[in-house]
Amino acid sequence: MTSEPLPGALPVTDRTRHRRLREQGSHERADLEAILDAGFVCHLGVVVDGRPVVVPTVYGRDERWLYLHGSVASRSLAADTPVCVTVTHVDGLVLARSVFEHGVNYRSAMIHGTARRVTDPEERLTGLRRLTEHSAPGQWSYARRPDRRELAATTLLAISLHEASVKIRTGAPDDGDGPDAALGLWAGVLPLTSAWGAPEPDPALPPDTAVPEHIARRAGTRHG
């Protein structure tokens, strides 16, 4: 299954056009991919029984598709329905001289499309591998892979990355050259970072079970 190829610049549609804070907007595919690659949790927005539902879930991707998965019983994973998926990273609080000028440094991507249920056996395995490897690189080869029963209980959706937009805010507060600069108040950015901690073994493991290298080497590294 293929979709329209994604060029260097994403197409501007009525749903992806930046109407506010245009200076923070981007339609560059490289920016979209960087935001997706820096995270592994997204929020899936979909209408279920006439009401909006937003579901946090993990994801994976290739060059054209974003993959989401869940139980076949999940009503939020309906195919052939319009969806909106967002991924956001908070990089810091922007603390200005006035409360009105406070803000957030962030990177955010919004993807619009129609969810497609993946039924091809080869693509299903490929999509599930991308989901696994996106959050835990090396785990697909290390852990047991899904069996027939588990695959039958799993829904895999694909959403095209063709229609997407990005917003990024960086830098200091915007009131450094305004009247509030004379107040003598501190202003700046309070950065926010997250890092992986030391692996915590399952208590049921035999005490001599070593942490695999692909997991151990992530301890202390920055996430996002």
VOPAGU-2260 file (C-alpha; in pm, 1 decimal, decimal comma):
REM VOPAGU-2260
SITE   aa  ch    i         X         Y         Z
SITE  MET   A    0       0,0       0,0       0,0
SITE  THR   A    1     136,5     340,3     -97,2
SITE  SER   A    2      24,6     700,3     -64,7
SITE  GLU   A    3     129,6    1009,9    -252,2
SITE  PRO   A    4     503,3    1068,5    -208,9
SITE  LEU   A    5     595,5    1331,0      45,7
SITE  PRO   A    6     815,1    1607,1    -101,6
SITE  GLY   A    7    1051,6    1827,4      94,3
SITE  ALA   A    8     766,0    2069,3     159,5
SITE  LEU   A    9     433,8    1932,4     279,8
SITE  PRO   A   10     127,9    2053,2      88,0
SITE  VAL   A   11     -69,1    2338,5     241,0
SITE  THR   A   12    -436,4    2248,4     276,7
SITE  ASP   A   13    -727,0    2414,8     450,8
SITE  ARG   A   14    -664,6    2190,7     751,8
SITE  THR   A   15    -289,0    2248,4     770,7
SITE  ARG   A   16    -274,1    2619,3     688,2
SITE  HIS   A   17    -127,9    2821,6     976,2
SITE  ARG   A   18    -373,1    3094,1    1068,5
SITE  ARG   A   19    -216,9    3211,5    1395,9
SITE  LEU   A   20     147,6    3250,0    1498,5
SITE  ARG   A   21     254,1    3183,9    1143,6
SITE  GLU   A   22     615,4    3257,8    1228,8
SITE  GLN   A   23     616,4    2939,7    1438,5
SITE  GLY   A   24     470,2    2729,4    1159,7
SITE  SER   A   25     647,7    2491,6     926,1
SITE  HIS   A   26     545,6    2269,9     637,7
SITE  GLU   A   27     889,1    2113,4     599,1
SITE  ARG   A   28     885,7    1736,4     598,3
SITE  ALA   A   29    1222,1    1730,1     780,3
SITE  ASP   A   30    1064,8    1915,0    1074,2
SITE  LEU   A   31     772,0    1672,6    1081,9
SITE  GLU   A   32    1000,9    1370,1    1081,0
SITE  ALA   A   33    1223,9    1515,2    1352,1
SITE  ILE   A   34     927,2    1568,9    1583,8
SITE  LEU   A   35     789,1    1220,5    1519,5
SITE  ASP   A   36    1129,2    1059,6    1571,3
SITE  ALA   A   37    1185,9    1243,4    1900,4
SITE  GLY   A   38     876,7    1091,6    2064,0
SITE  PHE   A   39     676,4     772,9    2079,9
SITE  VAL   A   40     342,7     877,4    2232,6
SITE  CYS   A   41      79,8    1052,3    2023,6
SITE  HIS   A   42    -280,2    1157,5    2078,3
SITE  LEU   A   43    -537,7    1016,4    1838,3
SITE  GLY   A   44    -848,6    1229,9    1793,7
SITE  VAL   A   45   -1154,1    1059,8    1646,4
SITE  VAL   A   46   -1532,7    1083,5    1667,6
SITE  VAL   A   47   -1694,6     777,4    1829,2
SITE  ASP   A   48   -2074,8     751,1    1842,0
SITE  GLY   A   49   -2101,7    1119,9    1759,8
SITE  ARG   A   50   -1867,6    1234,9    2037,7
SITE  PRO   A   51   -1500,3    1338,3    2014,5
SITE  VAL   A   52   -1249,6    1105,5    2179,5
SITE  VAL   A   53    -876,1    1168,8    2223,0
SITE  VAL   A   54    -666,5     860,3    2297,9
SITE  PRO   A   55    -296,9     856,1    2396,1
SITE  THR   A   56    -111,6     572,8    2228,7
SITE  VAL   A   57     230,0     474,3    2097,9
SITE  TYR   A   58     316,5     494,8    1731,0
SITE  GLY   A   59     572,2     405,6    1467,0
SITE  ARG   A   60     632,5     532,7    1116,7
SITE  ASP   A   61     795,7     483,4     783,6
SITE  GLU   A   62     840,5     740,2     506,5
SITE  ARG   A   63     468,0     758,2     423,0
SITE  TRP   A   64     263,1     606,8     703,0
SITE  LEU   A   65     207,3     654,8    1073,7
SITE  TYR   A   66     115,0     325,3    1243,5
SITE  LEU   A   67    -105,6     291,4    1552,8
SITE  HIS   A   68    -226,5     -27,6    1717,9
SITE  GLY   A   69    -460,0    -154,0    1985,5
SITE  SER   A   70    -721,8    -410,5    2072,7
SITE  VAL   A   71    -972,2    -516,5    1807,1
SITE  ALA   A   72   -1237,9    -424,0    2065,8
SITE  SER   A   73   -1128,0     -59,6    2075,5
SITE  ARG   A   74   -1392,0     166,0    1922,0
SITE  SER   A   75   -1136,5     444,3    1875,4
SITE  LEU   A   76    -944,3     233,9    1624,3
SITE  ALA   A   77   -1214,9     236,5    1360,6
SITE  ALA   A   78   -1099,8     225,9     999,7
SITE  ASP   A   79   -1215,3     448,1     713,6
SITE  THR   A   80   -1288,8     738,5     944,5
SITE  PRO   A   81   -1131,9    1087,0     964,0
SITE  VAL   A   82    -874,7    1123,5    1239,5
SITE  CYS   A   83    -632,1    1382,2    1370,3
SITE  VAL   A   84    -307,6    1276,8    1538,6
SITE  THR   A   85     -85,1    1509,7    1738,9
SITE  VAL   A   86     264,3    1474,7    1884,2
SITE  THR   A   87     396,9    1744,5    2118,2
SITE  HIS   A   88     726,6    1799,6    2298,3
SITE  VAL   A   89     755,0    2066,9    2569,3
SITE  ASP   A   90    1107,4    2211,9    2577,7
SITE  GLY   A   91    1062,3    2477,6    2842,3
SITE  LEU   A   92     851,4    2743,6    3009,2
SITE  VAL   A   93     888,8    3094,9    2872,0
SITE  LEU   A   94     863,4    3321,0    3177,1
SITE  ALA   A   95     810,8    3680,8    3077,7
SITE  ARG   A   96     780,2    4003,6    3275,4
SITE  SER   A   97     402,4    3994,9    3243,7
SITE  VAL   A   98     175,6    3693,1    3278,9
SITE  PHE   A   99      16,6    3777,0    2945,3
SITE  GLU   A  100     347,1    3719,8    2764,2
SITE  HIS   A  101     422,2    3384,1    2929,0
SITE  GLY   A  102     444,3    3089,6    2692,8
SITE  VAL   A  103     597,5    2753,5    2614,4
SITE  ASN   A  104     886,8    2648,5    2395,9
SITE  TYR   A  105     758,6    2343,7    2212,9
SITE  ARG   A  106     762,5    2128,7    1901,5
SITE  SER   A  107     428,0    2001,7    1776,8
SITE  ALA   A  108     305,3    1808,1    1475,1
SITE  MET   A  109     -55,0    1760,3    1363,2
SITE  ILE   A  110    -148,1    1492,9    1109,4
SITE  HIS   A  111    -484,9    1474,4     934,4
SITE  GLY   A  112    -612,5    1177,9     739,8
SITE  THR   A  113    -840,3     878,3     714,4
SITE  ALA   A  114    -741,0     575,3     916,4
SITE  ARG   A  115    -675,7     261,6     712,3
SITE  ARG   A  116    -694,2     -81,9     871,4
SITE  VAL   A  117    -385,1    -280,1     775,9
SITE  THR   A  118    -482,6    -631,6     666,8
SITE  ASP   A  119    -189,1    -740,8     452,5
SITE  PRO   A  120       6,9    -991,3     666,6
SITE  GLU   A  121     347,3    -860,2     561,4
SITE  GLU   A  122     256,4    -496,2     622,7
SITE  ARG   A  123     101,4    -586,8     957,8
SITE  LEU   A  124     427,3    -736,9    1078,8
SITE  THR   A  125     625,2    -448,2     932,2
SITE  GLY   A  126     399,6    -194,1    1102,9
SITE  LEU   A  127     415,7    -370,6    1438,8
SITE  ARG   A  128     794,2    -393,7    1409,0
SITE  ARG   A  129     813,3     -18,9    1343,5
SITE  LEU   A  130     592,7      45,9    1646,7
SITE  THR   A  131     815,7    -168,2    1866,7
SITE  GLU   A  132    1145,3     -37,9    1733,6
SITE  HIS   A  133    1032,1     324,5    1750,0
SITE  SER   A  134     997,1     315,5    2128,3
SITE  ALA   A  135    1245,4      39,1    2209,4
SITE  PRO   A  136    1512,1      -2,8    1938,6
SITE  GLY   A  137    1642,4    -360,0    1932,2
SITE  GLN   A  138    1344,3    -509,7    2114,5
SITE  TRP   A  139    1179,4    -665,6    1807,0
SITE  SER   A  140    1477,9    -893,7    1760,3
SITE  TYR   A  141    1516,8    -961,5    2133,2
SITE  ALA   A  142    1164,3   -1040,6    2253,0
SITE  ARG   A  143     919,8   -1304,7    2130,5
SITE  ARG   A  144     721,8   -1180,3    1834,3
SITE  PRO   A  145     340,1   -1187,3    1821,7
SITE  ASP   A  146     180,5   -1521,1    1745,7
SITE  ARG   A  147    -131,4   -1585,6    1537,9
SITE  ARG   A  148    -369,1   -1546,4    1832,5
SITE  GLU   A  149    -212,0   -1216,9    1936,7
SITE  LEU   A  150    -219,0   -1084,3    1582,1
SITE  ALA   A  151    -588,2   -1172,3    1556,0
SITE  ALA   A  152    -656,2    -968,1    1871,2
SITE  THR   A  153    -470,0    -662,4    1741,2
SITE  THR   A  154    -587,4    -383,1    1513,6
SITE  LEU   A  155    -320,9    -195,3    1319,7
SITE  LEU   A  156    -409,8     137,1    1162,5
SITE  ALA   A  157    -211,2     335,7     908,5
SITE  ILE   A  158    -252,0     710,0     856,5
SITE  SER   A  159     -85,4     887,5     567,8
SITE  LEU   A  160     177,8    1148,0     655,5
SITE  HIS   A  161      85,1    1345,2     345,7
SITE  GLU   A  162    -133,6    1606,3     518,0
SITE  ALA   A  163      47,9    1743,7     820,1
SITE  SER   A  164     167,8    2066,1     973,9
SITE  VAL   A  165     425,1    2163,4    1232,4
SITE  LYS   A  166     467,7    2442,9    1484,4
SITE  ILE   A  167     788,2    2517,6    1675,7
SITE  ARG   A  168     854,1    2785,5    1934,5
SITE  THR   A  169    1205,3    2855,4    2060,2
SITE  GLY   A  170    1386,8    3137,4    2232,7
SITE  ALA   A  171    1335,8    3401,0    2497,4
SITE  PRO   A  172    1023,7    3595,8    2597,6
SITE  ASP   A  173     895,0    3851,4    2349,4
SITE  ASP   A  174     874,0    4146,9    2588,1
SITE  GLY   A  175    1243,2    4228,3    2626,9
SITE  ASP   A  176    1212,4    4542,2    2417,8
SITE  GLY   A  177     872,9    4654,2    2547,7
SITE  PRO   A  178     760,9    4880,3    2834,8
SITE  ASP   A  179     770,7    4590,2    3084,0
SITE  ALA   A  180    1147,6    4567,7    3045,3
SITE  ALA   A  181    1171,6    4862,4    3285,0
SITE  LEU   A  182    1007,8    4664,3    3567,3
SITE  GLY   A  183    1338,3    4507,8    3667,9
SITE  LEU   A  184    1186,3    4158,5    3687,0
SITE  TRP   A  185    1368,5    3838,7    3592,2
SITE  ALA   A  186    1256,5    3686,4    3265,6
SITE  GLY   A  187    1382,2    3393,6    3063,5
SITE  VAL   A  188    1331,4    3027,3    2989,9
SITE  LEU   A  189    1305,7    2736,5    3231,4
SITE  PRO   A  190    1416,8    2438,4    3017,8
SITE  LEU   A  191    1245,2    2103,0    3051,9
SITE  THR   A  192    1425,8    1780,1    2966,1
SITE  SER   A  193    1361,5    1413,4    3036,5
SITE  ALA   A  194    1601,1    1120,6    3049,0
SITE  TRP   A  195    1577,7     744,3    3074,5
SITE  GLY   A  196    1651,8     603,7    3418,3
SITE  ALA   A  197    1827,1     282,8    3516,1
SITE  PRO   A  198    1640,9     -33,0    3403,8
SITE  GLU   A  199    1426,0    -186,0    3679,3
SITE  PRO   A  200    1407,9    -566,3    3647,8
SITE  ASP   A  201    1087,1    -762,7    3681,8
SITE  PRO   A  202    1088,0    -914,4    4034,9
SITE  ALA   A  203    1002,3   -1249,8    3876,8
SITE  LEU   A  204    1334,0   -1259,5    3687,5
SITE  PRO   A  205    1610,8   -1491,1    3805,1
SITE  PRO   A  206    1870,0   -1270,3    3979,3
SITE  ASP   A  207    2141,9   -1347,7    3726,0
SITE  THR   A  208    1940,9   -1228,7    3423,8
SITE  ALA   A  209    2144,6    -959,5    3252,9
SITE  VAL   A  210    1993,8    -641,8    3111,9
SITE  PRO   A  211    2027,3    -658,9    2732,2
SITE  GLU   A  212    2269,2    -408,6    2586,5
SITE  HIS   A  213    2010,0    -231,6    2371,1
SITE  ILE   A  214    1817,3    -143,8    2689,6
SITE  ALA   A  215    2111,6     -81,7    2924,3
SITE  ARG   A  216    2276,9     172,3    2695,8
SITE  ARG   A  217    1972,9     401,3    2703,2
SITE  ALA   A  218    1999,0     463,4    3078,1
SITE  GLY   A  219    2089,0     826,1    3141,8
SITE  THR   A  220    2034,1     930,9    2781,8
SITE  ARG   A  221    1801,7    1215,6    2698,8
SITE  HIS   A  222    1455,0    1142,8    2564,8
SITE  GLY   A  223    1309,8    1365,4    2297,7
